[in-house]
Amino acid sequence: MGNGLCVETGSSMTVFDWLDHVLGTVGHTIGLKSVYDDDFIDRLSHYYTVIILIIFTVIVSTNQYVGDPIECWCPADFTENRVEYTNFVCWVSNTYYIPMQHQIPVELEGRRQKELTYYQWIPMILLTMALLFKLPRMVFKVFSAASGISLDRLCTLAKETQYANPEDREKKLSYIVKYLDQWMEGVTQFRAGMCVRFRQRVGQVCCFLCGRHYGNYLVTAVMAVKLLYLGNAVGQLFLLNAFLGTSYNVYGFEVLTNLVSGDDWTYSPRFPRVTLCDFEIRQMTNLQRWTVQCVLPINLFNEKIFIFMWFWIVLVAALSAFSFVINIYAVIFPQHRRSYLRKYLRLNDMYKKSELDKKVVRKFVESYLQQDGVFVLRAVSNNANDVIASELIKLLYINFKEKIAKQRNSVEEHSNV
């Protein structure tokens, strides 16, 4: 099970490393930089999927503009120029697909209903898909900019800390703790207005009341963006129905059915390789119509690409739904956050099962760290390692207990006066 807002990827880190080595190089080449302020499932959607789509765009564009995307069977009396013209005019106009065992409709309207209108636009379709997969990440960057903390920079610094020498490591950890402490001190609860305690309580257990002063601004932004990732993946399956003019949302089920039944799963009427093309040639006052049979080699690539993308999008959608449910669980149940912190405090021998320690940890989580602070620590744990997160939690806990002691001493001094 995941560890709250950022899913644990202990076993899947090998998958992340593999994707980073294979696709990360391509990402850096095209100007996409990997970020370290979210979890693996989010990166799978907004980073690796975008790289895959750009790779497919390059492959399809190369075949369209460098190779021969279409070849038409022309009458024997066609000259070489007329054959070349036929290929060009059938490529820029829409061909249509009629199975060999069916008769070609006599009416032009019946032929137009079978037209394939997508294959010239496949590169644009793939780029649009990439933009839509990137859009939730752009939304999160806008929201996180107002949180008062640079999460990307913080997680990057935490990653650098794990490779630093002992002296630099201690300095960087001290800097991170000071930075987090100042940020969390600035996120103070509202102390004025009506129903203060009620608003604070609602802000702790749900996101209906959200904001920096409720300590759940980042959590709410993450939940909203994760919902966008899920909606985007599911929506693209149905959006491609409009682009391709077919029921693409059931494409993968048809492929699996053909595999089970032993049929040719590589053949699909959505991406036919042999089509028909109608064009007209004006000769003086005569208008001559020709119907030729054409081969679309480009559909060999399109077919495999969109089979892969169907299964990939379904995988991304399923993982996004899983991540969203895990995060809902972490937000609704505060004891999950406390158990997460207690785990690291036990490792540092700073927590005993006493009522005093339980009370201090509860106050540490709910009043000091709050939901956003716990989320930041989870992000550090997922993107750096558990050792760095453990040391940060230990130092923050020590800092918190020192503040409590100072407040208690201050109260005692005032009472004595």
Salt bridges, closest charged atoms under 4 A:
ASP37 OD1 - ARG137 NH2 3.08
ASP38 OD1 - ARG43 NH1 2.96
ASP38 OD2 - HIS46 NE2 2.73
ASP38 OD2 - ARG137 NH1 3.56
ASP39 OD2 - LYS226 NZ 2.79
ASP42 OD2 - LYS226 NZ 3.13
GLU167 OE2 - LYS171 NZ 3.73
ASP181 OD1 - LYS403 NZ 2.65
GLU185 OE2 - LYS403 NZ 2.72
GLU254 OE1 - ARG270 NH1 2.53
ASP278 OD2 - ARG111 NH1 2.89
GLU280 OE2 - ARG289 NH2 2.62
GLU303 OE1 - ARG273 NH2 2.79
GLU303 OE1 - LYS304 NZ 3.00
ASP349 OD1 - LYS352 NZ 2.82
GLU366 OE2 - ARG338 NH1 2.62
GLU391 OE2 - ARG169 NH2 2.90
